[in-house]
Amino acid sequence: MVQNTPPSIIAHRGFSARCRENSPAAWLAATEAGADLVEVDIRMTRDGTLVCCHDGDLMRLAERPEAIAAMDAQELAAIVVDGAAAAPPLSLLFSVLPETQAILFDVKDERPQVLDLLVTAAQASGRADVTYGLHDIASVRHVRTRTDARILGLLRDADDAEPFFAAGGDILRLWEVDATAERLGTLRRRQRPVWATVGHHGTDRRVGDFDPLSLRRMAAHGVSGFLVNDPVAARDTLSNVPSDSAA
């Protein structure tokens, strides 16, 4: 049997296999590649500007030890990597991507004031398709009272799945290593949607890099979305994936 709906392809930090992560080039490349969602990491500067950066500092990207939360937006904007701001502002993301492009926010700073600012900014952008990726159950409850947008559970403990859904979450994210046939079968029987982040944690691959056989296995067991670095290769790999049971 073939899945009726192909899994969603989420471009991890943009098309990060081809462009610098969380950069305008990566966002545009992901859209041009047909990614269903573009994933971006969200943090806040000292003076309250939301920016797109995975790490808490710029050591890996720019060999700068300063914490983003300890810098003002103007100071941060002056740090450039590969021709673009190392941590571009969220406002730039909204101006670069078409309004029809769905976005997944991986919220790295989940203080209530950051969550409120992000929800307000997303709503003001007029975008109809945004997803909030949250790590803590308390954050899920907080965001759910402010928006009916989709919430993805980037939980630290996969066993917190049911509390996450009870708090108002919509989709559970599993790491590839946790996306076993047994666990996926249980979640499917409970009609709990699952996305998976490939690589890292128990693999020999970077986060977002996939093994074709593993990708097809997870899709066949009901995973309905994948966070990947190369959305083109992932979609090609997942063409006509057989399902082991009815979806």
Buried (B, 14 or more C-beta within 10 A) or exposed (E): EEBEEBBBBBBBBBBBBBBBBBBBBBBBBBBEBEBBBBBBBBBBBBEEBBBBBBBBBBEEBBEBEBBBBEBEBEEBBEBEBEEBBBBBBBEBBBEBBEEEBBBBBBBBBBEEEBBEBBBEBBEEBEBEBBBBBBBBBEBBBBBBEBBEBBBBBBBEEBEBBEBBBEBBBBBBBBBBBBBBEEBBBEBBEEEBBBBBBBBBEEBEBEBBBBBEEBBBBBBBBBBBBBBBBBBBBBBEBBEEBEBEEEE
